[in-house]
Amino acid sequence: MADLQSGADGDNIVDMSLTTTTPDGTSSSFAFSRRLVNTDVLGLTIEAAVDPEMPSDLISDLIADLTQQVVVPLTGLVLGENALGGRLQDVLPSETVPENLLPEDEVVPIEEDAIVPKNCSTTVAKDLGQRVTEVNAAGVGWAGATTDFEYTNGATSTLGVAVSMNGTMGSWSAGGSSSLQKQVDSTSTVGFPVKSTGYWHRKTYFRYKSYKIECWYSAYGVVKRTVRYEARPSNFVGGATTVGVGTPPTPPRANCAPQEAGSRFSRNSSTATTWSNGVALKNVLGVDLSSRTGYSKTAKIKFEYTKAGWICGTQGDPGDTPRTLIARKNRPS
C-alpha cells in the first residue's frame, strides 16, 4: 500500500491500470481508480483500497465488519467473535492434501521465469484539450419548483479512459475509468444557474491527454517490447454549461415522497447517474467516454418548492440511491 501512496492525489485517490501480456506480445488493459484508506480495528491499523465514491462512514464500518471475521495474515490473528487473539495455526487445518489426490484441473504446472515483467515508461503523446464533461442531471416537471447544483473543491468525478494499440483516430475503445478530484482553490465553486421546468444536464470541463506506455519484459529468455496508448483526464479546468434536453423521465410511483410548499430537498450522498457519452472526445478519438459525479458534501444538488409537489428518484428513493432526482407536481400513476 505504501508503494501506491506516492502516486495518490490530495484525496488519496490513485489511478491504476491492469495489463495482461501474452508471450507473443499481445496486450490488453483496463483502468480503474481506488481511494487509499486506513482505519483502526482492535488496535490494528487496517489498510484498504476502496471505490472512490464510497462514503467514509461506510468504509470504516465495512472494514471493521470484515476484519472481525477474517484472518489477518500479517499478524496471524483471527479476529472473529469466538477466536479473538487466537493464533493462525490453532484454527487452520494442519493436514495437507497430497497433490495426487487433488482434482486434475486444480493441478496447474507453473513454468518458472516463463514471462518476467520488466519496467514501463509513460510519456504524454498529445494534449487533447478541454473536453466538455457532464457532471449532473435533474428534472423539474412544472413551475412549482426549482433546482440548482454546486460543484466545489474536492468533488470527485469518475471519468472514462480510452485505450488503443497505436494511438490513431478510430483505434480507441473504452477501457475503464479514472477518478479525478476537482482540485482548485478551496474557496472556488462552480455554481450552476437555478432552473425550473425542464430536464437539465449540467456540464463542466476537464483536460484530457493521451499517453504512450512502453513496457519491456522477458518471454522465455527473449526481451520484448510492447506499446499501448491511454487517453485519460489530466486535470480539472472549470466552466459551467446547462443544457435542456426535453421533458424529465417519469420515475416509478414508489420512488416519490411529498414536499409541501416552502420546503427544500438536497442531496449530498450517493452515486449519481453514469452517462456513457458524458465526455465529448469523439472528434479526436472516434469515441466518447463515460462520466459520473457522486453527490457529496462537495457536489450537491438542491430543490426548492414554491408549491406543494413531489420529489422522486428514477431508480430508488430520493433519500437513498435515487440516481437522477425529479421534482413533480403530481405523483406518477
N, C-alpha and C positions, 0 to 999 in steps of 0.2 A: 504493500500500500504506500510505503514511503517513496518508492520509485515513481508512483503516479502523481504524488503531491506536487512535484516540481512543474508539472505541465498543467496544473489546475488554474482556473481563473479566480477572481476575487470572491466568488460564491462557492468555491471548492468544486466546480464542475470541470470535468476533464473529458475531452473527446477521444474516442477510441475507434480503431479500425481492426476488424478481424479479417485476416487474409489467408487464403489457402493456396498452396502452390503444388502442382504435380511434378513428377520427375522430368516431364518434357517441357516444363517452363510455363504451362498454362496456369494462370492465377485468377482468382476472383476475390472480391472483398465486400464487406458490409460495415457501415459506420453506425456508431451509436454513442450516446453520452451517459455518464453517470456522475452523481454527486458523491464526493467522499465525505463520510461522516464517522463519528465515533461516539460511543455512549458508555456510561459506567453501569455494569451489571454485577452485583455482589462483589464489588471491589475490583473487578476486572474491566479493563478498557477494551471494548469490542469495536473493531473497525469494520466498515462495510461500504460497498459502492451501490447506491440505490438510484431509482428513477429520479431525474432532476425535479420533477413536479410533485413528488410525494411530500405531503405536509410534514413538518418537523415533529409534531406530536405523534403522528402515526409511525414515523421512523423509529422513535425511541421505544414505543410500545411493541412494535413488531420485532425489533432486535431483542428486547428483553424477553418476550414470549418464546422466541426461537431458542435463545441461549439457555433458557431454563430446561429445554427438552433435548438438546443435542450435545454431542461430545465436543469439547473444545480441544482440538489436537495439540495446541501449543502448551497447554497446562496439564493435559492428561486427566482432567477432572470431568466428572459427569455432574451436570448442574440440574438434573431432573429432581422433581419434588422428593422422591423417595431415595435419591442417591447423592445428595448434596455432599461434595467433598470426596466421594468415592474414587479410588484410583481406576484408571482405564483398564488395567489388566484384570481388575476384580470383576468387571461387568461384561467384558467381551469374551466370546468363546475362545478357549485355549487350543482346541484341536483344529488342525489344518486338514483340508481335504486334499488327498493326493491328486496330482494333475491328471492321471489316467482315469479318474472317476468323474471328472468334470464333463459336461456335455461337449461334444466335439466342436460346436460353433462358439464355445467360450474359450477355447484354447487358441490364442492368436499369436503366431510366431512374430517376433519383432526383429527386423534386420537392423542391427546396430550400426549407427552412423550412415544409414541409407540416404537420408536427407538432413543436412545440418544447416539451420538458418544462419545467415550472415547479416552484416549491417545494412541498414537502409538510409537513404538520404532524401530529404524533401525540399524542393525549391518552388518558388512561385513561377508558374508558367505564364499566367495572364491575369490582369485585373479586369474582371467582368463588369465593374462599375456598380452604381447604386441600383438596387433591384427593389421594386415595389413589393411589399410583403403584407399579407392580410394578418391582422392580429385580433380581430373581434368581429362578431356579427350579432345583431339583436333586432327584434321587430316590435313595432307598436301598431296595433290593429285599428285604432281610432284616435280622435283628437283629445281624449280624456287623460292622456298620459304622455310623458316624455322619457327619453333615455339619453345617457351620456357615458363616456368611457375615458378613463385615465390610464396612461402607460408611463410609469415613473421609474426612477433609478432602481436597479436591482430586479426588474421584471425579467423573467426568463422565457424565451421563445424557443420552441423545438422546430428547427428548420431542416428541410430536406438536403441531402447530399447526393450528388450525381457521380457516377464512376464511368470511366472509359479506358480502353486499352491503348488508344493512340491520341486522344485529346482533340479529335477533329469534329466539326459540326455534323450532327446526326449520329455520332457513335456513342452518345451519352445515354445512360439509363439510371433510374433511381436506385440508390444503393444505401439506404439507411437514413440517419438523421443526425443533426448536431444541435445541442442545446447551448444557445448563446445568451448570456446575460446582458441586458441593456446597461452598459457602463457609461454613464455621463455624470456631470456634476450632481452632487447629492440634492441640490435644490431644484434641479430641472425636472419638468414634467411635460409630456406630450398630452395635452388635453384636447379631446375631440369635441366638436360642437354638439350642443343639445339638439336632439331630433325628436319629432313626433311621428305622425302616421307614415309608415313605410317599413321596408326591410333593409337595414343599414349595415354595410360592410365597411369596417374601419381598417385603413392601411397606413403603414409607415415604410421606412426604407432601411435596408441592410446592404452593406457592401459584400459582394461575392468575389472570390478569386479561385482560379484553377491552379492546382498544384501537381507537379511532376514528382512521382515517387519511384525511385530506383532502388532495387534490392539485389544483393548478391548472396548466393547460397551455394552449398556444395551438394551435388546429387551424385551419389555413387563415385565420389572422388573427383568429380569434374565440377569446377567452379562455373556457375551460370548466373546470368543477369536477367532480371525482369523489370519491365517498366509499365506503370499504370498511372492514371490521372484521376484526381478527385476535384470536384467543384464544391466548395463549402463556404459558409458565411465567415468573413474575417472580422467584421465589427459592425456595431450599430451606427446608423447615420443620423436619423431623425426624420422630421416631417410628419404631416398628418393629412390624410385624404379620406373623405367619407363618400361612399358611392351607394346610391339607392338602386336596388335590384328587384323592383316589383313588390308584391304583397308578401307578408310573412307566411311561413308554413303553418299549417294547422296542427297544434300539438294534441296529444291524447287527452281526453277529458279528465282522466285520473291524475294527470300531472299538473293540475291547476289549483291555485289557492286564492281566496278572495282578498281584495285590497280595498279599504274604504277611502273615500275622498280625503285628500290631505295626507295620505300615508306615503311611505317610501319603502323601496326594497333595493338592497345592494348585495352584491356577491363578491367575495374576495377569497374564495377557496373552492377548489375542484378543477378538473381538467375540462377545458373548453373543446370546441369542435376542431377536428383536423381537416384542413382543406387540401385536397390532393394537388391542386394547382395554385396554392397560396403564394408561391414565389415565382414571379414572372421572369423566366430565363429562356423561353422557347426561341427567341430571336437570336440568341448567341450559342445555345447548346443544342436546340432542337427538342427540348423537353422542359416543362415546368415542374417545379418541385413542391413538396408539401410544407405547410406551416401550421403551427398550433401555439397558442399562448394560454396557459392556465390562469384562471382567476386567482389572484393572490393579493397580499397587502400592497403590492406594487403594480398590480394590473387589476383595476376594479371597475365593475360595471354597475350603474345605478339607474333606477326608475323612480319617477315621481308621479303621483296620481292626483290630478285636479278633480277627477270624478271617480266614483266607485267603479271597480273593474276587477280583473283577474291577472295574476302573474303565473306563467306556465313554462314548463321545460319541455323541450322537444323529445328528450329521451329519459327523463327522470323528474323527480320532484324538484321544484325551484331551490329548495334549501339543501338538497343532497347532491346529485350529479345530473344537472339539467341539460348539459351540453349547450344548446342555444336557448336563451331566455326570450320569451314573447309576452308583451303586455296586451291584454284583450279587454274589450268591453263586456263580452258575454263568455261564459264557459262553453267550450265546444260541446256539441250534442253527441 
